[in-house]
Amino acid sequence: MAGTLAQPVVRAAQFMLAHVPGLVLSGSKPRREAAKDGDVPARVRAHLRAWEDAIAYPPHQVMLGALPPAALDDIPRPWHLHPVPGARPEGPAGAMVDEATFYAWLARADAARIVRLHEDFVPRAAGALDGARVATASPADWSHALHGGAEPFYVDRDKPAGFVLPAHEEDEALRGPVLLENLAAKVMGGLALRRLMTRPDGGEPVEFLIGAGEEAVGDRYQRGGGNLAKAMGELAGVTTAGGVDIKAFCAGPLHALLLAGSLVASGMYRRVVVAAGCSLAKLGMKMLGHLAAGYPILEDVLAGVAIDVARDDGRSPLLRLDLAAVQRIGAGSAPHRVLEELAAAPLRPRDLRLTDIDRFAVELHNPDITEPAGSGNVPAQNYQLLAALAAAAGEITRGQMPAFVRERGMPGFSPTQGHIASAVPYLPHAIEALRDGAATRVQFIAKGSLFLGRMTAMGDGASLVLERQSR
């Protein structure tokens, strides 16, 4: 592209999932419901999934890259009734760990000595601890700590596994529940980064890290000071990079990718990695709908992602910065206006149309999770709007809209982790399709809810295009 010193590419993306049913009651919604109704914990525990069920859940297998998204079209819903035979907790796009392994990493990530593993649980976590020295607690310590404001976590539904101590008696930003959320984000982003670094092309030093998760760590004087990017890098053993956090609610990862690509294009860095940890508070967020429908609690999974952006290697998909867009302040918030701004508008100056995009990755929320709670099928709604935009522009007829949705859209398959679900789950699949020549262009569209912070009534959004290398 004219005016740049280097062409950025996206070489790889890796996801980590952690099945943590013992943490569901630490989610914001379950915690609030339990405070109103003492029967809630028992009802939730009665509807938790087993590890084997989480592995075999079809959307998780798509997330790990073992199945293509289109495979979900051929599996009846609800998908939890149709487990994938022979499913494994690992695939080309990522891996899933159980709660014992996650808790071991929680203790290993503890730089402030605030995590205690219950002494009865430690033998179970020994393999994942890998010889690391961690602080432990006796049953008497457990009882005392919980009365002192520690945040507990459990294994096998209700067996004590450990707790997180508050780090300051008078600082609400350093309470046990907040620190557990922050440590969980560090662990999931850090594990995804570790996995990315084990790839065959992972030997080139990472020069900069961008944290794109929704957690904003800090203390009472600076509640969102950061820097989780460096914390995740430390856990992953990445010693060659500095880092910074980017915050934009669900749109954060795409903003971060645009900045990463710009840093590479400018020549400032040769390799930048975008990493994002989980949103523990969103565990069980749609639980009331799941309980009412007789579903298991499907929001029992934490997610993390790491995305590798580097100088052109001659084979990886090009990050077309000239086809990127952000939602301008004056663009308004009507859904069709937002998609016009993010999807169609950046294509037109390059004489491209929506029909020149082979696949659109939008908010890929799993409809099994959202529909029972009354939130609808979010990806399907977005694809219908995109098809309507193409029809209004004369690129297709109204009769061709269903085919547009079917051929260029996909079912949602991401855990409801906000920022993770917005477009990026399709990255590993897109990279493979663009490298193999099965696709020419893929557009990623993410929308963010800035209004949730009560500082504005605006939403937010960003989009980018990955393009196949010319042969």
N, C-alpha and C positions, 0 to 999 in steps of 0.2 A: 504493500500500500504506500502511496506517495506520502512523503513527510515523516516517515518513521525510519528508525535505524535498524530495526529487527522485526521479523514477523513472529508474533507469538502463536504457539500451538498449545492445545490441551492434550497432554500425553496419556493421562490415566486418572481414574477416580476410584477410590476404595471406600467401602462402607463397613462399619462395625455395628452390629446389633447386640444388645444384651437383654436376655429374657429375665426380668426381675419381678415376678409376681409378688415377692415379699416386700416390694417397695410401693405397690399400688396405693396402699392406704396413706402413703406420704405425699401423694399427688394433691394438688390444691382442692380439686372438687371432692374427692373422697374424704379429705380431712374436714372440709366444711360440712359435708353431709353427716359425717360421724358425730360432729359436735351438736347437730340438731336431733339426731336419731341414733340412739345407742345400739340399735340392731344392725346398723349399716356394716360395721366391720365383719360380723358373722356372715351377712349376705354376700359381701364382696369375696370373702375367703372361700365361700361355697361355690363361687363361679370362676375361680382362677384356673388357668390352663397348666397342664403338665409341660415339661421341657420338650418331650417328644411331639406334642401337639403344636407347639410354637415353631419347631423346626419344619414340620410338614405342612404348615399353613401356606397355601399357594402364593399369596402376595409376598411372603418372606422369601420364598424361593426365587421370585422375580427380583426382589431387592438384592439378593446375593448373586444374581446373574446366572443361576442354574436353569431358569426358564425365561423365555422372552415375554414381554408384557402381553403380546397377542395371545399367549397361551391361556390367559385368564378369560378370554372371550368364549373358550370352549369348556370352561368349568362352571357348572351351575352354582348359583349363589343361594344362600350364604356359603362362602368359600371354606369356612371352618368345618363344614360337614363333608368336605371332599379333600382329605389330606393327600399330599403328593407321595406316592409309593417310593420307598428307598431314599427319601430326602436326607440330605447331609447338612451339617451346620457350616458349610463352607462352599464357596463358588468363585467363579472368576471375578466377581464384583465385590466380594467381601466375605465376612464370616460372622457367626453368631456365637456368643459365649453364654454360659449359664450363670445363675445368680451367685453361686459360690465363687466362680472365677472373677466375676465383676467385683464382689466384695474384697477379694484378695487384692485386686488392683486398686480399689479404693484405699486400702491400707498402705499399699506401696506408693501411692501418689501423695500421701499425707506428709507434707513438708513441715507441718507445725505441731505434730504430735497430738492431734486432736481426735484421731480415730482409734477406737479400741475394738478388737475382735474378741468375742466371747470365747473363753478358753475351751468350751465344749465344741465350738465350731472350727477352731484352728486346724485340727487334723484333717478335716474335710477340705480345707483350702490349701493344704500343704503343697500340692502339686503346682498350683498357680502362684503361690508365694515364692517358689523357686529359691528357697533359702534366704529370702529377704527377712530381716529382723523387723518385727512389728510389735506394737504394744497390745497387750491382752488384758482382759477383765475377768474377774471371778464372778460367780452369781451374786455375791454380796456387793461387788463393785457395780454390777448392773443395776441393782435396785437403788443404790445410792445415787448413781449418775442420772437415772431417769427422774428422780425427785429434784435433781439439780438443774434440769433443763436440757439434758442431753437428748439428741434425736436418735431413736433406735431404728435398727433395720433387722429384717427377719428372713429366715430361710424355711422352706417347706411350709409355707403359709403363716405359721405362728411360732416357730422356734427361734429363740434369740440368736442372732449372728454377730451383732456388734452395735456400736453407737458412735455418734459424733458429738464431741463436747462443744459447748459454746466457747468461743475464743476470747470473749470479753463480757463481763457481768452487766455492763450498761449500754452496750452497743447492739442495737437490734439488727444491724447489718452483719454481725458476726455471731448470730444465734445459731444453735445447732441445725435447725431445718434449712436455713439459708446456706450454711457451709456445706451441708450434704448436697444440695442442689449444685453448688459451684464445683465441688469435688467430682460429682458425677459428670458434669460437662467436661472438666479437665480430663477425666479418664476416657470418656468415649471419643473425644477428639484426639487425644493422645494415642489411643489404641489404633484408630484409623490411620493416623500418621505413621505409626510404627509399621503397620501393614503395607502402606504405600512404599515405605523405604526398603522393604524386602523385595520389591519387584526387581527384575533383571536390569531395568534401566534406571534404578534408583541410586546408582553410585555417585552421580554428579552432585556436588554439594548444594544444599538448599541455602540460598542467600537471604531469603526473607520469608517470613510467615505472616499470614493475615488470618486472624480469628474472626469467624463470621457467625458465631452462635448467638443465641438470644440472651444468654446470661451475661450480666454486667457486674463483675466483682468489684468490691470496694469496702469501705468502712463508713463510719458515721459522718466523716468529713467529705467523702467523695465516693458516693455509693456505686458509681459506675466507672471507677477509675481505670479498670483493666490491669493487667494485660494477660488475658488467657492464652493468647497466641504463644507467648514465650513459655508459659506454664506447660502447655501441651507439648511444645518442642522439647522442654526439659525432660518430661516424662518419656518421650519417644527417643531420647538420646540424640536429638538434632542439635549439635553444638556450634554449627557454622552460621546460624541465622539470627538476625534480630527479628522483631515482629511488632505488630500493632493489631488492635481490634477494630472491626467495622460493625456498626450497629444500624440496622434498618428493619427491625422486626423480620417478617418472613422473607423479605426481599434481600436480606443481608448477603447471602452467598453469591447472588448474581452481581450485586454491586462490588463485592470483593473480587470476583473473577474479572470484572472490567478493570478494576484497579491493578490487579495482578498482571493482566495482559498489557496494560499501559506501562507498567514498570519495566516489563520485558521489552516492549516495543521501543521504549526510550533509550535502551541500552544500559540503564542503571543496574539491572540485575539480569543474570542469565536464567535463573530458576527461582520461581516463587511458588509457594504452596499455600492454598487456602484450606483451612481446617475449621471444623465446627463440631462442638460437642452437643449433648442432648439438652432437652428441656424436661427435667424430672417433674416439674410442677404439672405437666400435661398428662402424666399417667392417670388413667381412669377418668379423663375429662368428660367422656361421653357415657360414663358408666350407667347412668340412670336409664338411658335408652337401651343399653345392652341387657340390663337386668329385666326391664319390662318385656323385651323380646325373647327372653330365655336364652340369650347368647352367653358365651363365656366373656369375661372381661378381655377385650381385644387390645386395649391400650395398656399392655403390660411389657412393652418393649421400649428400650432406650436406643437412640441411634447416634452415630457419629460419622463424619465424612472427611476425607482429605483428597484434594484435587491438585494435580501437578500441572503447572503452567511453565513453559520453557521456550527458549528460542527454537526456531524452525528446525526440525530434525529430518525434514524431507518426506515424512510418512504420516505424522499425526495430524488430526484435523486442525485447520487454521481457525483461530479466534478472530473473526472479522470485526475489528473495532469500528470500522466504518458502517457496519450494519447494526450497531448497538443503539439502545435508547434508554432513557430514564423518564419517569413520569414528571413532567414539569409542574411547577406550582400552579400555573394558570390553566392546567389541562382539565380540571374538574374531576369528579369521582364517579360519574355514571359508568356502569360496566362497559357499555359499548364504546364510550369515549376513551376509556382506559386501554382497551384492547386495540382500538384504532391507533392510539399514540404509541403503544409498545410493539404491536405486531406488524401493522401495515405501513405506518409512516416511515420507519427507517429503511424499508425496502425500496420505496418509490424513487428516491434520488439515484439509485443504481439500476433503474429500469427492471426491477424484480417485482413479482406479484406474490400474493399469498400462495398461489398454486405452484410457485417455484420452490416452496419449502416442502420437503418430503415428510417430515414429522414435526409436530409441535409438542413440546414438553411444557405443560402448564402446572397448576397446583394439583399434584398427583395424590391427593388424599384418597385413602381407601374407602370406597362407598360402604363396605361392610361396617365400618366404624361410624361414618357420618350419617347415613340414612336412618338407622334406628333412633338417632337422637334428633331427627328433624332437620338436619343440615343439608339434606339432599345429596345428589351425586355431583360433587364440585367439578371434577374434570369434564364430565358430560356437559354441564352447563357452559363451561368455557369453550368447548369445541363447537357447540351449537352457535355461540356468539361469533366465533371465528368463521364458521361457514356462512353465517348471515352477512358478515362483513365482505366476504368474497363474492357473495351473490349481489350485494348492493353495489359493489365495484364493477360488476359485469364480468367477473373472472369465471364464474360458474352460473348455471341456472339454479333456480330454487329447487327444481327436481333433482339436481346433483348434490344438494346439501347432505343427504344421508351418506352418500358415497365419500364426500369430502371428510366427514367426521370419521367414518370407518377406516379410511385409508391413511389419514394424516393424524388421527388421534390415537388414544390408547386408554385402557382402563387404569384407574388409580390403584396404586399398590404400596404406598408409603405409610409407615406408622405416622400417627398424628403428632408430629414433633415440630409443627410450624415451619420454621426455616428449612428443615431438612426436606419436608414434603414439597416445597415450592420448586419444581422443575428439575433440580439436580439429581433425583433418583434415576433419571433416564441417562445420565452422562455415560456410565460404562457401556450401556447398550448402544448409544449413539456413536461413541468412539469406535466401537467394533464395526458398526455398519458403515461408517464413513471411511475407515481404513480398508474394509473389504470391497468397497464400491457398491454396496447395497443401497446407499443413500448419497446424495450430493450435498444437501443442506438440511440442518436441523435448527429450529429456533427454540430457544428456552425463554419462558416468560414467567416472572415471579411478581406477585403483588404483596404489599406489606400494609399492616394496619397501624399507621402512625397515630391514629385517633385513640388507640387504646391507652396511650400515655397521658391523655387529657391535656396535652400541650397544643393540640391543633385538632381540627375536624377533618384534616386531609388523610387520604390514603397515600400509598407509595407504590412504585413498581419499577422494574428494570427488565430489559431483554437483551439477548445476544444471539448471534448466529455462529454455529460451527460449520465449516465447509470442507469438503473432501479436497485433498491435494490434487493438483493437475497431474495427469499421468504423462 
